[in-house]
């Protein structure tokens, strides 16, 4: 029976301090599933900073221009930046230096190798609070879900996917049939879909319904 080979996780280290770089590189050598690589070829790019702030976001944007790697941030002190912006730039793991150890470092890299995320509880809580605030103050007043579509669209698409006709949907949701048609038409146009079946398929694949 032939042996199966697993592609190694390629890690690049973007750190100016030579001693820290040497230490992190030695940790990489301790896991056969991980190998050091250049920035252009890396799956994971480790970046060490004192604080995460606007200058960090600028650095990440510059790095993003030349790599498709996911970022692992090694942070010495504080987080003073917008978390969703960091996520958009490709940050998928954060380690506090005060809690740092080799086991955690390698675990975070392996998690990123599987396209997962690795964040301290404090940042997870802050992100949840921010999402709740955006929903409460921005989306809910406009009847929008976190996905950017309206709750009305979700209800209509769900019922279409369950096989109900427009008359039944209108009666169930207390709309006119014309309103139901308009909801479907607007959703289909906004996402450049072909027809109702395509709209339902898109909504299911995207986890909207």
KEMI-47412 format. One record per residue: residue in three letters; residue number from 1; x, y, z of N, C-alpha, C in turn. Coordinates in Angstrom, 2 decimals. Each point is the difference from the previous one (the first is absolute). Example, Ala and Ser with C-alpha at 12.3 -4.5 7.8 and 13.67 -1.06 7.14 Angstrom:
2
r;k;nX;nY;nZ;caX;caY;caZ;cX;cY;cZ
ALA;1;13.19;-5.69;7.80;-0.89;1.19;0.00;0.90;1.20;0.00
SER;2;-0.35;1.05;-0.72;0.82;1.19;0.06;-0.77;1.09;0.73
***
This chain:
209
r;k;nX;nY;nZ;caX;caY;caZ;cX;cY;cZ
UNK;1;0.85;-1.19;0.00;-0.85;1.19;0.00;0.89;1.24;0.00
UNK;2;-0.17;0.94;-0.95;0.88;1.16;-0.06;-0.21;0.93;1.17
UNK;3;1.06;0.67;0.42;-0.08;0.94;1.10;-0.64;1.29;-0.48
UNK;4;-0.80;0.60;0.88;-0.59;1.29;-0.32;0.88;1.09;0.57
UNK;5;0.16;1.05;-0.75;0.83;1.11;0.47;-0.88;1.20;0.29
UNK;6;0.28;0.68;1.06;-0.73;1.20;0.38;0.90;1.20;-0.23
UNK;7;-0.53;0.98;-0.71;0.79;1.19;-0.28;0.28;0.76;1.29
UNK;8;1.22;0.42;0.17;0.38;0.71;1.21;-0.55;1.43;0.00
UNK;9;-0.19;0.52;1.19;-0.42;1.39;0.16;1.25;0.87;-0.11
UNK;10;-0.01;0.92;-0.94;1.17;0.84;-0.24;-0.15;1.30;0.77
UNK;11;0.98;0.28;0.87;-0.08;1.14;0.91;1.15;0.97;-0.25
UNK;12;-0.34;1.28;-0.15;1.00;1.06;-0.10;-0.07;0.85;1.26
UNK;13;1.13;0.50;0.45;0.06;0.79;1.23;0.45;1.42;-0.34
UNK;14;-0.87;0.97;0.27;0.28;1.42;-0.29;0.25;0.72;1.32
UNK;15;1.22;-0.10;0.47;0.37;0.56;1.31;1.39;0.61;-0.11
UNK;16;0.14;1.23;0.50;1.29;0.69;-0.11;1.00;-0.47;1.05
UNK;17;-0.50;-0.41;1.17;0.90;-0.43;1.08;0.58;-1.38;-0.32
UNK;18;1.31;-0.05;-0.15;0.64;-1.25;-0.44;-0.12;-1.12;1.02
UNK;19;0.07;0.33;1.29;-0.10;-1.04;1.03;-1.39;-0.65;0.00
UNK;20;-1.03;0.84;-0.12;-1.36;-0.53;-0.06;-0.18;-0.86;-1.24
UNK;21;0.55;0.45;-1.11;-0.10;-0.76;-1.24;0.66;-1.38;0.15
UNK;22;1.19;-0.02;0.59;0.72;-1.27;0.19;-0.82;-0.95;0.88
UNK;23;-0.58;0.56;1.08;-0.79;-0.82;0.90;-1.22;-0.59;-0.68
UNK;24;-0.73;0.83;-0.76;-1.19;-0.49;-0.69;0.35;-1.03;-1.07
UNK;25;1.09;0.25;-0.70;0.45;-0.95;-1.02;0.33;-1.36;0.61
UNK;26;0.60;0.02;1.17;0.33;-1.27;0.67;-1.26;-0.75;0.39
UNK;27;-1.07;0.73;0.36;-1.27;-0.66;0.32;-0.58;-0.68;-1.24
UNK;28;0.12;0.66;-1.15;-0.53;-0.58;-1.24;0.65;-1.34;-0.30
UNK;29;1.28;-0.10;0.30;0.73;-1.24;-0.27;-0.49;-1.16;0.86
UNK;30;-0.76;0.30;1.05;-0.48;-1.04;0.89;-1.26;-0.69;-0.46
UNK;31;-0.55;0.40;-1.15;-1.23;-0.63;-0.50;0.21;-0.38;-1.46
UNK;32;-0.08;-1.29;-0.27;0.28;-0.51;-1.35;-1.03;0.47;-1.02
UNK;33;-1.16;0.49;0.48;-1.04;0.44;-0.92;0.20;1.44;-0.46
UNK;34;1.01;0.67;0.56;0.22;1.42;-0.25;1.41;0.21;-0.53
UNK;35;0.13;0.92;-0.96;1.32;0.33;-0.52;0.11;1.51;-0.20
UNK;36;1.20;0.53;0.13;0.21;1.42;-0.22;0.04;0.29;-1.50
UNK;37;-0.52;1.15;-0.39;-0.06;0.36;-1.41;0.16;1.51;-0.15
UNK;38;0.17;0.43;-1.22;0.04;1.43;-0.29;-1.40;0.58;-0.02
UNK;39;-0.11;1.32;0.08;-1.32;0.64;0.06;-0.84;-0.30;-1.24
UNK;40;0.63;-0.06;-1.15;-0.75;-0.21;-1.24;-0.62;-1.39;-0.08
UNK;41;0.55;-0.95;0.75;-0.43;-1.40;-0.11;-0.70;-0.49;1.26
UNK;42;-0.22;0.88;0.97;-0.50;-0.42;1.31;-1.52;-0.17;0.02
UNK;43;-0.45;-0.95;0.83;-1.42;-0.12;0.34;-0.34;0.88;1.20
UNK;44;0.99;0.12;0.89;-0.17;0.76;1.24;1.16;0.98;0.13
UNK;45;-0.32;1.25;0.33;1.02;1.02;0.19;-0.08;0.51;1.44
UNK;46;1.06;-0.20;0.77;0.04;0.42;1.40;0.54;1.42;0.07
UNK;47;-0.76;0.89;0.66;0.40;1.40;0.12;-0.02;0.37;1.48
UNK;48;1.12;0.52;0.50;0.09;0.40;1.41;-0.11;1.52;0.11
UNK;49;-0.85;0.47;0.93;-0.18;1.44;0.21;-0.11;0.27;1.50
UNK;50;0.31;1.24;0.39;-0.17;0.38;1.41;-1.48;0.21;0.29
UNK;51;-0.66;0.84;-0.81;-1.42;0.25;0.12;-0.64;-0.13;-1.37
UNK;52;-1.26;-0.40;-0.02;-0.73;-0.05;-1.27;-0.78;1.31;-0.12
UNK;53;0.37;0.82;-0.98;-0.64;1.29;-0.20;-0.07;0.30;-1.49
UNK;54;-0.25;1.26;-0.33;-0.15;0.36;-1.42;1.27;-0.26;-0.80
UNK;55;1.16;0.17;0.62;1.25;-0.26;-0.72;0.15;-1.49;-0.31
UNK;56;-0.52;-0.84;0.89;0.01;-1.45;-0.26;-0.86;-0.33;-1.21
UNK;57;-1.17;0.65;-0.09;-0.88;-0.24;-1.14;0.69;0.41;-1.30
UNK;58;0.76;1.10;0.04;0.75;0.43;-1.18;1.05;-1.04;-0.39
UNK;59;0.70;-0.53;1.00;1.00;-1.04;-0.26;-0.64;-1.23;-0.62
UNK;60;-1.14;-0.40;0.53;-0.69;-1.18;-0.53;-0.47;0.22;-1.44
UNK;61;-0.47;1.21;-0.29;-0.41;0.30;-1.38;1.18;-0.11;-0.95
UNK;62;1.15;0.52;0.44;1.20;-0.08;-0.84;0.41;-1.46;-0.23
UNK;63;-0.06;-0.80;1.06;0.36;-1.41;-0.13;-1.00;-0.74;-0.87
UNK;64;-1.27;0.34;0.15;-1.06;-0.68;-0.75;0.19;0.18;-1.50
UNK;65;0.62;1.09;-0.41;0.20;0.26;-1.43;0.91;-1.03;-0.65
UNK;66;0.80;-0.70;0.81;0.98;-0.94;-0.55;-0.14;-1.43;0.53
UNK;67;-1.09;-0.29;0.69;-0.16;-1.35;0.53;-1.48;-0.34;0.14
UNK;68;-0.30;-1.28;-0.09;-1.36;-0.47;0.26;-0.07;-0.73;1.34
UNK;69;1.08;0.06;0.76;0.08;-0.72;1.28;-0.98;0.59;1.02
UNK;70;-0.42;-0.83;0.95;-0.76;0.47;1.14;0.97;0.52;1.05
UNK;71;-0.40;1.04;0.73;0.89;0.62;0.97;-0.21;-0.56;1.41
UNK;72;1.11;-0.26;0.67;0.01;-0.30;1.42;0.72;1.15;0.68
UNK;73;-0.70;0.74;0.86;0.60;1.14;0.68;0.47;-0.40;1.40
UNK;74;1.24;0.33;0.29;0.57;-0.19;1.33;0.06;1.38;0.64
UNK;75;-0.87;0.24;1.00;-0.22;1.35;0.53;0.56;0.12;1.41
UNK;76;0.80;1.05;0.19;0.65;0.17;1.30;-0.89;0.68;1.03
UNK;77;-0.73;1.03;-0.40;-0.75;0.77;1.00;-1.51;0.05;-0.27
UNK;78;-0.44;0.94;-0.84;-1.44;0.29;-0.09;-0.53;-0.13;-1.43
UNK;79;-1.32;-0.19;-0.06;-0.71;0.02;-1.28;-0.82;1.27;-0.06
UNK;80;0.36;0.91;-0.91;-0.69;1.28;-0.14;-0.47;0.22;-1.44
UNK;81;-0.48;-1.04;-0.64;-0.41;0.09;-1.40;-1.36;-0.66;-0.18
UNK;82;-0.62;0.29;-1.14;-1.28;-0.59;-0.35;0.18;-1.47;-0.36
UNK;83;-0.66;-0.87;0.73;0.19;-1.44;-0.21;-0.48;-0.45;-1.39
UNK;84;-1.20;0.40;-0.46;-0.42;-0.41;-1.34;0.97;0.43;-1.10
UNK;85;0.62;1.18;0.16;0.98;0.43;-0.99;1.18;-0.95;-0.04
UNK;86;0.46;-0.42;1.18;1.11;-0.96;0.07;-0.38;-1.32;-0.66
UNK;87;-1.22;-0.45;0.24;-0.47;-1.24;-0.63;-0.05;0.14;-1.51
UNK;88;-0.47;1.14;-0.47;-0.07;0.25;-1.44;1.38;-0.04;-0.65
UNK;89;1.01;0.43;0.75;1.37;0.02;-0.52;0.67;-1.37;0.06
UNK;90;-0.65;-0.97;0.65;0.55;-1.35;0.02;0.52;-0.48;1.33
UNK;91;-0.24;0.76;1.08;0.42;-0.46;1.33;-0.92;-1.14;0.43
UNK;92;0.59;-1.14;0.32;-0.79;-1.16;0.42;0.48;-0.59;1.32
UNK;93;1.05;0.58;0.57;0.47;-0.47;1.31;0.70;1.14;0.72
UNK;94;-0.21;0.06;1.32;0.65;1.00;0.85;0.49;-0.70;1.26
UNK;95;1.26;0.23;0.33;0.58;-0.53;1.24;0.57;1.16;0.80
UNK;96;-0.34;0.06;1.29;0.62;0.97;0.90;1.36;-0.54;0.43
UNK;97;1.01;0.85;-0.02;1.33;-0.46;0.38;0.04;-0.46;1.45
UNK;98;-0.82;0.61;0.86;0.01;-0.38;1.41;-0.50;-1.44;0.21
UNK;99;-0.80;-0.50;-0.94;-0.54;-1.36;0.10;0.71;-0.97;-0.94
UNK;100;1.00;0.48;-0.71;0.60;-0.77;-1.09;0.77;-1.21;0.49
UNK;101;-0.15;-1.11;-0.72;0.87;-1.15;0.17;0.05;-0.76;-1.32
UNK;102;0.97;-0.88;-0.14;0.22;-0.69;-1.27;-1.21;-0.84;-0.40
UNK;103;-0.62;-0.67;0.97;-1.15;-0.86;-0.31;-1.14;0.81;-0.59
UNK;104;-0.29;1.15;0.61;-1.07;0.86;-0.50;0.34;0.56;-1.39
UNK;105;1.25;0.37;-0.19;0.46;0.54;-1.27;-0.22;-1.01;-1.13
UNK;106;0.43;-1.22;0.22;-0.15;-1.03;-1.03;-1.46;-0.38;-0.22
UNK;107;-0.77;0.01;1.08;-1.43;-0.30;-0.13;-0.70;1.06;-0.85
UNK;108;0.36;1.26;0.22;-0.59;1.08;-0.78;0.35;-0.15;-1.48
UNK;109;1.24;-0.34;-0.29;0.43;-0.19;-1.39;-0.76;-1.15;-0.65
UNK;110;-0.14;-1.10;0.72;-0.74;-1.15;-0.56;-1.46;0.37;-0.26
UNK;111;-0.58;0.79;0.89;-1.38;0.43;-0.19;-0.13;0.86;-1.25
UNK;112;0.93;0.90;-0.22;-0.02;0.82;-1.20;0.24;-0.84;-1.25
UNK;113;0.81;-1.04;0.14;0.23;-0.90;-1.12;-1.26;-0.70;-0.45
UNK;114;-0.97;-0.11;0.91;-1.31;-0.59;-0.32;-1.04;1.07;-0.29
UNK;115;0.47;1.25;-0.20;-0.84;1.15;-0.31;-0.92;0.37;1.15
UNK;116;0.42;-0.31;1.22;-0.78;0.37;1.17;0.51;1.29;0.62
UNK;117;-0.50;0.31;1.19;0.42;1.20;0.72;0.45;-0.34;1.40
UNK;118;0.85;0.86;0.57;0.54;-0.25;1.34;0.14;1.36;0.69
UNK;119;-0.97;0.32;0.87;-0.02;1.31;0.64;-0.18;-0.14;1.51
UNK;120;0.61;0.90;0.78;-0.21;-0.02;1.44;-1.44;0.35;0.34
UNK;121;-0.46;-0.47;1.15;-1.40;0.21;0.38;-0.36;1.48;0.05
UNK;122;0.93;0.84;0.42;-0.30;1.43;0.13;-0.36;0.60;-1.36
UNK;123;0.70;-0.39;-1.05;-0.31;0.52;-1.34;-1.28;-0.61;-0.55
UNK;124;-0.25;-1.27;0.32;-1.26;-0.62;-0.43;-1.18;0.76;0.60
UNK;125;0.10;0.31;1.29;-1.07;0.73;0.67;-0.18;1.39;-0.58
UNK;126;1.12;0.69;-0.28;-0.07;1.34;-0.58;-0.64;-0.03;-1.38
UNK;127;0.31;-1.03;-0.79;-0.58;-0.12;-1.33;-1.50;-0.25;0.08
UNK;128;-0.42;-0.86;0.92;-1.43;-0.27;0.18;-0.72;1.27;0.41
UNK;129;0.58;0.77;0.92;-0.61;1.26;0.43;-0.13;0.96;-1.18
UNK;130;1.02;0.06;-0.84;-0.03;0.90;-1.15;-1.05;-0.42;-1.01
UNK;131;-0.10;-1.29;-0.25;-1.01;-0.51;-0.93;-1.41;0.31;0.52
UNK;132;-0.21;-0.21;1.30;-1.31;0.28;0.59;-0.34;1.49;-0.11
UNK;133;1.00;0.86;0.21;-0.23;1.44;-0.07;-0.35;0.43;-1.42
UNK;134;0.73;-0.54;-0.98;-0.29;0.33;-1.40;-1.41;-0.47;-0.37
UNK;135;-0.36;-1.20;0.44;-1.34;-0.50;-0.30;-1.07;0.89;0.64
UNK;136;0.20;0.33;1.27;-1.00;0.77;0.75;-0.15;1.42;-0.54
UNK;137;1.14;0.65;-0.30;-0.03;1.43;-0.34;-0.09;0.28;-1.50
UNK;138;0.44;-0.95;-0.82;0.05;0.26;-1.45;-0.95;-0.89;-0.79
UNK;139;0.06;-1.31;0.25;-0.75;-0.93;-0.84;-1.46;-0.13;0.40
UNK;140;-0.26;-0.21;1.28;-1.37;-0.22;0.46;-0.95;1.14;-0.38
UNK;141;0.40;1.28;0.14;-0.91;1.07;-0.40;-0.38;-0.03;-1.48
UNK;142;0.82;-0.65;-0.82;-0.28;-0.12;-1.44;-0.56;-1.37;-0.36
UNK;143;-0.33;-0.80;1.02;-0.53;-1.35;-0.20;0.99;-0.88;-0.76
UNK;144;1.30;0.20;0.22;1.03;-0.79;-0.66;0.57;-1.04;0.95
UNK;145;0.27;-1.19;-0.54;0.71;-1.02;0.76;1.50;0.24;-0.15
UNK;146;0.82;-0.76;0.75;1.45;0.16;-0.09;0.51;-0.31;-1.40
UNK;147;-0.73;-0.79;-0.74;0.41;-0.37;-1.36;-0.18;1.14;-0.99
UNK;148;-0.71;1.07;0.42;-0.22;1.12;-0.90;-1.30;-0.09;-0.78
UNK;149;-0.78;-1.06;0.23;-1.31;-0.09;-0.65;-1.07;0.23;1.07
UNK;150;-1.19;0.36;-0.44;-1.05;0.33;0.96;-0.64;-1.26;0.56
UNK;151;-0.59;0.15;1.17;-0.72;-1.12;0.61;-1.19;-0.42;-0.88
UNK;152;-0.58;0.97;-0.69;-1.10;-0.31;-0.92;0.50;-0.92;-1.12
UNK;153;1.18;0.30;-0.54;0.57;-0.84;-1.06;0.27;-1.41;0.51
UNK;154;0.52;-0.09;1.22;0.28;-1.31;0.59;-1.29;-0.81;0.11
UNK;155;-1.06;0.63;0.50;-1.28;-0.71;0.18;-0.55;-0.48;-1.34
UNK;156;0.02;0.87;-1.00;-0.54;-0.36;-1.32;0.81;-1.12;-0.63
UNK;157;1.31;0.13;0.00;0.86;-1.02;-0.61;-0.14;-1.35;0.71
UNK;158;-0.12;0.04;1.32;-0.16;-1.25;0.76;-1.27;-0.72;-0.43
UNK;159;-1.09;0.77;-0.13;-1.27;-0.63;-0.36;0.00;-0.48;-1.45
UNK;160;0.66;0.73;-0.89;0.13;-0.47;-1.39;0.77;-1.31;-0.03
UNK;161;1.07;-0.08;0.82;0.81;-1.22;0.04;-0.79;-1.18;0.53
UNK;162;-1.04;0.28;0.81;-0.83;-1.06;0.56;-1.15;-0.39;-0.93
UNK;163;-0.05;0.64;-1.17;-0.97;-0.40;-1.02;-1.32;0.74;0.00
UNK;164;-0.14;1.03;0.83;-1.26;0.75;0.04;-0.13;0.92;-1.20
UNK;165;-1.23;0.17;-0.50;-0.20;0.92;-1.12;-0.13;1.43;0.52
UNK;166;0.00;0.96;-0.93;0.02;1.41;0.40;-1.26;0.40;0.77
UNK;167;-1.14;-0.58;-0.37;-1.25;0.33;0.70;0.08;-0.41;1.46
UNK;168;0.48;-1.22;0.25;0.11;-0.49;1.37;1.01;0.84;0.80
UNK;169;1.13;0.33;-0.64;1.03;0.81;0.67;-0.57;1.36;0.38
UNK;170;-0.75;0.61;-0.92;-0.59;1.31;0.27;-0.97;-0.07;1.18
UNK;171;-0.83;-1.04;0.03;-0.95;-0.15;1.10;0.71;-0.24;1.33
UNK;172;1.02;-0.85;-0.03;0.71;-0.35;1.23;0.75;1.19;0.58
UNK;173;0.58;0.82;-0.86;0.82;1.13;0.46;-0.79;1.31;0.04
UNK;174;-1.28;-0.07;-0.37;-0.87;1.18;0.00;0.50;1.07;-0.96
UNK;175;0.44;-0.45;-1.18;0.40;0.90;-1.07;-0.97;-0.18;-1.16
UNK;176;0.09;0.88;-0.97;-0.68;-0.23;-1.27;0.90;-0.88;-0.87
UNK;177;-0.60;-0.68;-0.99;0.82;-0.80;-0.91;0.99;0.89;-0.75
UNK;178;-0.41;1.22;-0.29;0.89;0.93;-0.69;1.24;0.28;0.83
UNK;179;-0.19;0.15;1.31;1.14;0.25;0.89;0.95;-1.19;0.00
UNK;180;-0.55;-1.20;0.05;0.84;-1.21;-0.03;0.80;-0.05;-1.29
UNK;181;-0.66;0.30;-1.13;0.70;0.01;-1.28;1.12;1.04;-0.01
UNK;182;-0.28;1.17;0.57;1.01;1.06;0.04;1.20;-0.39;0.87
UNK;183;-0.27;-0.67;1.11;1.08;-0.46;0.87;0.92;-0.94;-0.77
UNK;184;-0.60;-0.96;-0.69;0.80;-0.96;-0.77;0.73;0.68;-1.15
UNK;185;-0.68;0.93;-0.67;0.62;0.70;-1.13;1.20;0.82;0.46
UNK;186;-0.17;0.74;1.09;1.09;0.84;0.50;1.19;-0.83;0.47
UNK;187;-0.27;-1.11;0.68;1.08;-0.86;0.46;0.75;-0.60;-1.19
UNK;188;-0.75;-0.48;-0.99;0.62;-0.61;-1.18;0.87;0.99;-0.76
UNK;189;-0.48;1.23;-0.14;0.77;1.02;-0.71;1.24;0.43;0.78
UNK;190;-0.15;0.14;1.31;1.11;0.51;0.81;1.20;-0.94;-0.03
UNK;191;-0.26;-1.29;-0.07;1.09;-0.98;0.01;0.26;-0.61;-1.38
UNK;192;-0.59;0.64;-1.05;0.23;-0.43;-1.38;-0.35;-1.48;-0.22
UNK;193;-1.16;-0.38;0.50;-0.46;-1.39;-0.13;-0.98;-0.11;-1.16
UNK;194;-0.22;-1.21;-0.49;-0.77;-0.18;-1.23;-1.51;-0.07;0.24
UNK;195;-0.40;-0.69;1.06;-1.42;-0.22;0.23;-0.22;-0.38;1.47
UNK;196;-1.23;-0.35;0.34;-0.31;-0.33;1.40;0.76;-1.23;0.48
UNK;197;0.09;-1.00;-0.87;0.72;-1.22;0.39;1.46;0.32;0.29
UNK;198;0.58;0.85;-0.83;1.39;0.40;0.21;0.13;0.79;1.30
UNK;199;-0.99;0.85;0.28;0.01;0.80;1.23;-0.04;-0.89;1.23
UNK;200;-0.88;-1.01;-0.03;-0.10;-0.93;1.13;1.29;-0.78;0.16
UNK;201;0.54;-0.49;-1.10;1.26;-0.75;0.04;1.12;0.85;0.59
UNK;202;0.07;1.26;-0.43;1.02;0.92;0.52;-0.17;0.22;1.50
UNK;203;-1.24;0.21;0.43;-0.27;0.25;1.41;0.38;-1.20;0.86
UNK;204;-0.27;-1.20;-0.49;0.34;-1.22;0.75;1.51;-0.17;0.08
UNK;205;0.69;0.15;-1.14;1.46;-0.16;-0.03;0.69;1.03;0.89
UNK;206;-0.58;1.19;0.08;0.61;1.07;0.79;-0.38;-0.07;1.47
UNK;207;-0.86;-0.96;0.36;-0.41;-0.14;1.39;-0.98;1.07;0.44
UNK;208;-0.70;0.62;-0.95;-0.95;1.05;0.33;-1.33;-0.56;0.49
UNK;209;-0.31;-1.21;-0.45;-1.26;-0.63;0.43;0.29;-1.46;0.38
***
